[in-house]
Amino acid sequence: MALYTLAGTKVSIGTSAVIDFTGTETEILADFALDTYKLIAETETISDFGDTAADVAFTALADARTRHLKGSTDGGVATITCADMPTDLGQIAVKAAAAPTNQAEFNIKFEWKNGDVSYIRGPVMSWSRVNGTGPNNVAKRSFGVSNSYGEFINPA
């Protein structure tokens, strides 16, 4: 695989259409692909996200040695920053999904520069204004999406 930059990456929000996570990875990817997505305009940054297992420590009395086991897995929260564009349909959808009364989980699609497409699903946890530090900053928005089921990648 060749190295690639994130320039040209697209982020889109889908609907709360159900994904059957009991199927095979191919079936799960097909479910994600069937959803309808709105491109989120002027996306600037995507935070790190992905599965991390909790460290479960156990210390035996007999040998006073701590052992580490893998506990539950947390996919983290993907935080995405974009220029503030109140009339963009993608940003309108994100804002609605982030409403405090909206408990639904949403499908998020990432189209990477190398041709891979990946998906995560979870509630949109935040919709915040990013002000920067002065007059030479672009007005931005930031939103967080819980990665409740892990990342599903359809390779190019």
Residue, then its C-alpha position, 0 to 999 in steps of 0.5 A: m500500500a502506498l502512503y497517502t495524505l488526508a487531503g481530499t478526504k470526505v466526511s458524510i452523515g447518513t441517517s439512523a437506518v439500522i445496521d445489522f451487526t450480527g451479519t458478516e463484515t461484508e453484510i455490515l458494509a453492504d448495510f452501511a452502503l445502502d444508507t443515504y449520506k450528506l457530504i459535510a462541507e469544508t471538513e478540516t480535521i478528523s480526530d483519532f478514533g478506533d478500538t481500545a481495550a480497557d486494562v483490567a489489572f489483577t494482582a495475586l496475593a501469592d506472588a504479588r505479581t500484577r497481570h493485565l487482561k483485556g477488558s471491554t472495548d471502546g471505539g472512542v469519539a471521532t471529533i470532526t471540525c469544519a468551517d461554519m456553513p449554516t446553510d450546508l445540508g450536511q451541517i444541518a443534518v449534524k446539528a439536528a442529530a446533535a440535538p439534546t433530545n435526539q438519542a438516535e445513532f447515525n451512520i458516518k462515512f469517511e472516503w479516504k484519499n486512497g479509495d478506502v471507505s470506512y464507516i462508524r455508527g453512534p450518537v452525535m454527541s456534540w455540536s460546538r462553535v470553535n472560535g480560535t484566538g483572534p481575527n485571523n481565524v475561520a469560524k468553525r464548528s466541531f462535532g463528536v460522534s461516538n464510535s459505538y461498534g468499531e470501524f468498518i472498512n471497505p478497502a479500495 
